[in-house]
Amino acid sequence: MQQIYVKFNSVDQVNQFVNLIDQFDVNFELGLGRRTVDAKSIMGILAMDLSQPLILRYDSDDYRIKESISSLLFEK
């Protein structure tokens, strides 16, 4: 399982993120602590606290996933 941090600064970034990961036939989970949502759900993401980085988890070794969302990656 891959685990990376992402950070959103606007609703437009959330929309862009969902459109990008929706291209992959992979299950994505986004959250912090015990609270997680389906990362392909715009409404789920918007219900999260976007003021801090969130953890994106997915089961794939496809390097294109990380490349496609590189502008949203957050280094802790």
C-alpha positions as YAML, in Angstrom:
chain: A
units: angstrom
residues:
- id: 1
  name: MET
  ca: [0.00, 0.00, 0.00]
- id: 2
  name: GLN
  ca: [1.30, 3.42, -0.99]
- id: 3
  name: GLN
  ca: [0.88, 6.33, 1.39]
- id: 4
  name: ILE
  ca: [1.55, 9.96, 0.49]
- id: 5
  name: TYR
  ca: [0.47, 13.34, 1.83]
- id: 6
  name: VAL
  ca: [-1.58, 15.79, -0.22]
- id: 7
  name: LYS
  ca: [-2.66, 19.34, 0.55]
- id: 8
  name: PHE
  ca: [-5.53, 21.26, -1.04]
- id: 9
  name: ASN
  ca: [-5.69, 25.05, -1.13]
- id: 10
  name: SER
  ca: [-9.00, 25.41, -2.97]
- id: 11
  name: VAL
  ca: [-12.14, 23.62, -4.10]
- id: 12
  name: ASP
  ca: [-10.76, 23.78, -7.65]
- id: 13
  name: GLN
  ca: [-7.75, 21.72, -6.54]
- id: 14
  name: VAL
  ca: [-10.07, 19.12, -5.00]
- id: 15
  name: ASN
  ca: [-12.01, 18.91, -8.26]
- id: 16
  name: GLN
  ca: [-8.80, 18.61, -10.28]
- id: 17
  name: PHE
  ca: [-7.50, 15.91, -7.92]
- id: 18
  name: VAL
  ca: [-10.66, 13.80, -8.20]
- id: 19
  name: ASN
  ca: [-10.63, 14.09, -12.00]
- id: 20
  name: LEU
  ca: [-6.99, 12.97, -12.12]
- id: 21
  name: ILE
  ca: [-7.26, 9.93, -9.84]
- id: 22
  name: ASP
  ca: [-10.58, 8.88, -11.38]
- id: 23
  name: GLN
  ca: [-8.59, 7.87, -14.47]
- id: 24
  name: PHE
  ca: [-7.00, 5.00, -12.53]
- id: 25
  name: ASP
  ca: [-8.79, 1.75, -11.73]
- id: 26
  name: VAL
  ca: [-7.48, 1.79, -8.16]
- id: 27
  name: ASN
  ca: [-9.18, 2.28, -4.79]
- id: 28
  name: PHE
  ca: [-8.05, 5.51, -3.13]
- id: 29
  name: GLU
  ca: [-8.62, 6.44, 0.49]
- id: 30
  name: LEU
  ca: [-8.05, 9.92, 1.87]
- id: 31
  name: GLY
  ca: [-8.04, 10.94, 5.48]
- id: 32
  name: LEU
  ca: [-6.35, 11.82, 8.71]
- id: 33
  name: GLY
  ca: [-6.44, 9.75, 11.85]
- id: 34
  name: ARG
  ca: [-9.47, 7.53, 12.00]
- id: 35
  name: ARG
  ca: [-11.56, 9.57, 9.60]
- id: 36
  name: THR
  ca: [-11.23, 8.46, 5.98]
- id: 37
  name: VAL
  ca: [-13.25, 8.96, 2.83]
- id: 38
  name: ASP
  ca: [-13.28, 7.63, -0.71]
- id: 39
  name: ALA
  ca: [-10.77, 9.91, -2.43]
- id: 40
  name: LYS
  ca: [-12.82, 9.81, -5.64]
- id: 41
  name: SER
  ca: [-15.71, 11.53, -3.83]
- id: 42
  name: ILE
  ca: [-15.65, 15.32, -4.08]
- id: 43
  name: MET
  ca: [-18.29, 15.66, -1.38]
- id: 44
  name: GLY
  ca: [-16.36, 13.30, 0.91]
- id: 45
  name: ILE
  ca: [-13.17, 15.31, 0.52]
- id: 46
  name: LEU
  ca: [-14.94, 18.62, 1.07]
- id: 47
  name: ALA
  ca: [-16.29, 17.25, 4.36]
- id: 48
  name: MET
  ca: [-12.70, 16.84, 5.58]
- id: 49
  name: ASP
  ca: [-10.58, 19.48, 7.31]
- id: 50
  name: LEU
  ca: [-8.65, 20.86, 4.33]
- id: 51
  name: SER
  ca: [-6.52, 23.21, 6.42]
- id: 52
  name: GLN
  ca: [-3.98, 20.45, 6.98]
- id: 53
  name: PRO
  ca: [-2.34, 17.79, 4.81]
- id: 54
  name: LEU
  ca: [-4.29, 14.58, 4.31]
- id: 55
  name: ILE
  ca: [-2.96, 11.06, 3.82]
- id: 56
  name: LEU
  ca: [-3.72, 9.42, 0.48]
- id: 57
  name: ARG
  ca: [-3.54, 5.62, 0.52]
- id: 58
  name: TYR
  ca: [-3.83, 3.35, -2.50]
- id: 59
  name: ASP
  ca: [-2.81, -0.12, -3.65]
- id: 60
  name: SER
  ca: [-0.82, 0.37, -6.83]
- id: 61
  name: ASP
  ca: [2.77, 0.73, -7.91]
- id: 62
  name: ASP
  ca: [1.79, 2.78, -10.95]
- id: 63
  name: TYR
  ca: [4.23, 5.72, -10.99]
- id: 64
  name: ARG
  ca: [1.78, 7.76, -13.10]
- id: 65
  name: ILE
  ca: [-0.48, 8.27, -10.09]
- id: 66
  name: LYS
  ca: [2.13, 10.23, -8.16]
- id: 67
  name: GLU
  ca: [3.17, 12.12, -11.30]
- id: 68
  name: SER
  ca: [-0.38, 13.17, -12.09]
- id: 69
  name: ILE
  ca: [-0.94, 14.70, -8.64]
- id: 70
  name: SER
  ca: [2.58, 16.01, -8.10]
- id: 71
  name: SER
  ca: [1.43, 19.62, -7.67]
- id: 72
  name: LEU
  ca: [-0.66, 18.57, -4.65]
- id: 73
  name: LEU
  ca: [1.97, 16.50, -2.87]
- id: 74
  name: PHE
  ca: [3.01, 17.67, 0.58]
- id: 75
  name: GLU
  ca: [6.31, 16.72, 2.18]
- id: 76
  name: LYS
  ca: [6.06, 16.26, 5.92]
...
